[in-house]
């Protein structure tokens, strides 16, 4: 049922994307995208850096004694990103796929899940701060008062949700989960043991405050560096904008994406947000849609190889069994030959 709902949401979002693109004018959008040309390679390079920074922030959360290899976290962060933006899942589905893949590298399941939970919180928290910076820039640029108030209300609600998400990871959330599990499973304690293991890992991660702070700084750096995508695209379109304007567009676009996380890839929501935000600075809708399409093209260029890598990792789960069967079949032959 959940899978079907995800597919329906993905199809509705795709229809919204097509409708907004058609409303903006297909010829104008196509011309704007064509003007970007090989500039998309620069956008790809920026995205590689931002995703790598996100992977670095995740890697920093692990205790030193159980910390996976740096390149492992970077590679799995690309898988997380690809599944979040390319598959008909809610935009956090890929994060838990990443946690599952991490267990292939001898990371305990409870620690893998806890690391993803904290990482998602820090990403959301830094995105929240990034959006506040964007809102302040919009105020400084003399943006529309109605839009400013709407953004402020939305950020206020997001802030409350972030606080709730954090406290759900503390003792109160653990007790609530125990209560729910006991009501559902009765006397069986297997679920409670899993919850306890995850909360123990959460406590271990949060106890290393310097690592959490370092991860937060790295995540924030990634959000800020991503502003370069907007600057590059409009520069190649022949309509360069200021750093402050690019900051407003990038930060509040991601705020909308975060608010619509249940819509796969934020299809339609991202395009509508960009049309509205770009209009503030006199940027025509066809260029706003072109910006969104370039971003989605980069999603594909980076995401498809990551999805292929994911499938190769899944295949490795079968390789040991296959190898052992093959070796057993070959042993009698070798003995006979000897």
C-alpha positions in Angstrom: 0.0 0.0 0.0 2.8 2.4 0.9 4.6 1.5 -2.3 1.5 2.2 -4.4 1.0 5.5 -2.6 4.6 6.5 -3.5 4.0 5.6 -7.2 0.8 7.6 -7.3 2.5 10.6 -5.6 5.4 10.3 -8.1 3.0 10.3 -11.1 1.0 13.2 -9.7 4.2 15.2 -9.2 5.4 14.3 -12.7 2.1 15.5 -14.2 2.6 18.8 -12.2 6.1 19.2 -13.5 4.9 18.7 -17.1 2.0 21.1 -16.6 4.2 23.9 -15.1 6.7 23.4 -17.9 4.1 23.6 -20.6 2.6 26.7 -18.9 6.0 28.4 -19.0 6.3 27.7 -22.7 8.1 24.7 -24.1 10.1 26.7 -26.7 11.3 29.2 -24.1 12.3 26.5 -21.6 14.1 24.5 -24.3 16.0 27.6 -25.4 17.0 28.4 -21.9 18.2 24.9 -21.2 20.2 24.9 -24.5 21.9 28.1 -23.4 23.3 26.4 -20.4 25.1 23.9 -22.7 28.3 22.5 -21.4 27.9 24.7 -18.3 26.0 21.7 -16.9 29.4 20.1 -16.3 30.3 22.8 -13.8 26.9 22.1 -12.1 27.8 18.4 -11.9 31.1 19.3 -10.3 29.4 21.5 -7.7 26.9 18.7 -7.0 29.7 16.1 -6.6 31.3 18.4 -4.0 28.1 19.0 -2.1 27.1 15.3 -1.9 30.7 14.4 -0.9 30.5 17.0 1.9 27.2 15.5 3.0 29.0 12.1 3.1 31.8 13.6 5.1 29.3 14.9 7.6 27.8 11.5 8.0 31.3 9.8 8.4 32.2 12.2 11.2 29.3 11.0 13.3 30.7 7.5 13.8 32.8 6.7 16.9 36.4 6.3 16.0 36.6 2.6 17.0 33.8 1.7 14.7 34.1 4.4 12.0 33.8 3.0 8.5 36.2 3.9 5.7 35.8 7.5 4.5 35.3 6.4 0.9 32.5 4.0 2.0 30.5 6.8 3.5 31.0 9.0 0.5 29.9 6.2 -1.9 26.9 5.3 0.1 25.9 9.0 0.4 25.7 9.1 -3.4 23.4 6.0 -3.2 21.3 7.7 -0.6 21.0 10.8 -2.7 20.2 8.8 -5.9 17.4 6.7 -4.3 15.9 9.8 -2.7 15.7 11.8 -5.9 15.2 9.2 -8.6 13.0 6.5 -7.1 9.3 6.8 -6.3 10.0 6.9 -2.5 9.6 9.6 0.1 12.7 11.8 0.1 14.1 10.0 3.2 13.7 6.4 1.9 17.2 6.3 0.5 18.7 7.2 3.8 17.6 4.0 5.4 18.6 2.0 2.3 22.1 3.5 3.0 21.9 2.3 6.6 21.1 -1.2 5.3 24.1 -1.1 2.9 26.4 0.1 5.7 25.9 -3.3 7.5 27.8 -4.9 4.5 30.9 -3.2 5.9 30.7 -4.8 9.4 28.9 -1.8 10.9 26.3 -3.0 13.5 22.8 -2.5 12.3 21.8 -0.4 15.3 24.7 2.0 14.9 24.0 2.3 11.1 20.4 3.2 11.7 21.3 5.6 14.5 23.9 7.3 12.4 21.4 7.9 9.6 18.8 9.3 12.1 21.3 11.8 13.5 22.6 12.6 10.0 19.1 13.4 8.8 18.5 15.6 11.8 21.7 17.5 11.2 20.9 17.9 7.5 17.5 19.2 8.3 18.8 21.5 11.0 21.5 23.0 8.8 18.9 23.3 6.0 16.7 25.2 8.4 19.6 27.6 9.3 20.4 27.9 5.6 16.7 28.9 4.9 16.9 31.5 7.7 19.9 33.0 6.1 18.1 33.1 2.8 15.0 34.7 4.4 17.2 37.4 5.9 18.8 38.0 2.5 15.3 38.3 1.0 14.4 40.9 3.6 17.6 42.8 2.9 16.7 42.8 -0.8 13.3 44.2 -0.1 11.3 41.2 -1.0 7.5 40.9 -1.0 6.1 41.2 2.6 3.5 38.5 2.1 6.1 36.0 0.8 8.4 36.9 3.7 5.7 36.3 6.3 4.6 33.0 4.6 8.2 31.8 4.6 8.7 32.9 8.3 5.6 31.0 9.3 6.7 27.9 7.4 10.1 28.1 9.0 8.5 28.4 12.5 6.6 25.2 11.9 9.7 23.5 10.6 11.6 24.6 13.7 9.0 23.1 16.0 9.1 19.8 14.0 12.9 19.7 14.3 12.8 20.1 18.1 10.3 17.3 18.2 12.4 15.1 16.1 15.4 15.7 18.4 13.5 15.0 21.6 12.1 11.8 20.0 15.7 10.5 19.9 16.0 11.0 23.7 14.7 9.0 26.6 11.1 10.1 26.2 10.9 8.8 22.6 12.4 5.5 23.8 9.8 5.1 26.4 7.0 5.8 23.9 8.4 3.2 21.5 8.6 0.7 24.3 5.0 1.3 25.1 3.9 0.9 21.5 5.9 -2.2 21.0 4.5 -3.8 24.2 1.0 -3.0 23.1 1.6 -4.5 19.7 3.8 -7.6 20.5 2.6 -8.4 24.0 5.3 -10.2 25.9 7.7 -10.5 23.1 10.8 -8.4 23.7 12.7 -8.7 20.4 11.5 -5.3 19.2 12.3 -3.6 22.5 15.9 -5.0 22.4 16.3 -3.5 18.9 15.0 -0.1 20.1 17.3 -0.1 23.1 20.3 -0.9 20.8 19.4 2.0 18.5 19.0 4.5 21.4 22.2 3.3 23.0 24.0 4.1 19.6 22.2 7.5 19.5 23.5 8.3 23.0 27.0 7.3 22.0 26.9 9.6 18.9 25.5 12.6 20.7 28.1 12.1 23.5 30.9 12.9 21.1 29.9 16.6 20.9 32.9 17.7 18.9 32.1 15.2 16.2 28.5 16.4 16.1 29.6 20.0 15.8 32.1 19.2 13.1 29.4 17.3 11.2 27.1 20.3 11.5 29.7 22.7 10.1 30.4 20.4 7.2 26.7 20.0 6.3 26.3 23.8 6.5 29.2 24.3 4.2 27.6 21.9 1.7 24.4 23.9 1.6 26.2 27.2 1.1 28.5 25.7 -1.6 25.4 24.5 -3.5 24.4 28.2 -4.2 27.0 28.0 -7.0 24.6 25.8 -9.0 22.2 28.7 -9.3 25.0 31.2 -10.1 26.4 29.0 -12.8 23.1 28.2 -14.5 21.9 31.8 -14.8 25.4 33.0 -15.9 25.4 30.6 -18.8 21.8 31.6 -19.7 23.1 35.1 -20.1 21.2 36.4 -17.1 23.7 36.6 -14.3 22.3 37.3 -10.8 23.9 38.4 -7.5 25.1 36.1 -4.8 22.3 37.3 -2.5 19.7 36.5 -5.1 21.1 33.1 -5.7 21.2 32.5 -2.0 17.5 33.3 -1.6 16.6 31.1 -4.6 18.7 28.0 -3.5 17.9 28.2 0.2 14.1 28.7 0.0 13.8 26.2 -2.8 15.4 23.5 -0.5 13.1 24.7 2.3 10.1 23.8 0.0 11.7 20.5 -0.9 12.1 19.7 2.7 8.5 20.6 3.5 7.3 18.4 0.7 9.5 15.4 1.5 6.6 12.9 1.1 6.5 13.8 -2.6 9.1 11.8 -4.5 11.8 14.1 -5.8 9.6 17.1 -4.9 8.2 16.8 -8.4 6.2 19.9 -9.2 6.9 21.4 -5.9 10.4 22.3 -6.8 9.3 23.8 -10.1 6.5 25.9 -8.5 8.9 27.2 -5.8 11.5 28.2 -8.4 9.0 30.0 -10.6 7.8 32.0 -7.5 11.2 32.7 -6.1 12.7 33.7 -9.5 9.8 36.0 -10.2 10.8 38.1 -7.2 14.0 39.1 -9.1 12.4 39.5 -12.4 13.6 36.2 -13.8 11.1 34.8 -16.4 9.3 31.5 -15.6 10.9 29.7 -18.5 14.4 30.4 -17.1 13.2 29.3 -13.6 11.9 26.0 -15.1 15.1 25.6 -17.0 17.1 25.9 -13.8 14.9 23.1 -12.3 15.4 20.9 -15.3 19.1 21.4 -15.3 19.2 20.4 -11.6 17.1 17.3 -12.4 19.4 16.4 -15.3 22.3 16.6 -12.9 20.3 14.3 -10.5 20.2 11.8 -13.4 23.9 12.2 -14.4 25.1 11.5 -10.8 22.2 9.3 -9.6 22.2 6.6 -12.3 25.8 5.5 -11.7 25.0 5.5 -8.0 22.0 3.3 -8.5 24.1 0.9 -10.6 26.6 0.8 -7.7 23.8 0.1 -5.3 22.7 -3.0 -7.3 26.3 -4.2 -7.5 26.5 -4.0 -3.7 23.3 -5.9 -3.4 24.7 -8.5 -5.7 27.7 -9.0 -3.4 25.2 -10.3 -0.8 24.8 -13.3 -3.1 28.4 -13.7 -4.1 29.7 -15.5 -1.0 26.9 -18.1 -1.3 27.6 -18.5 -5.0 31.3 -18.9 -4.3 30.9 -21.4 -1.6 28.6 -23.5 -3.8 31.0 -23.3 -6.6 34.0 -24.3 -4.4 32.0 -27.3 -3.0 31.3 -28.5 -6.6 34.9 -28.1 -7.6 36.4 -29.9 -4.6 35.6 -33.5 -5.7 37.0 -32.7 -9.1 40.3 -31.5 -7.7 40.5 -34.5 -5.4 39.9 -36.8 -8.3 42.6 -35.0 -10.4 45.0 -35.3 -7.5 
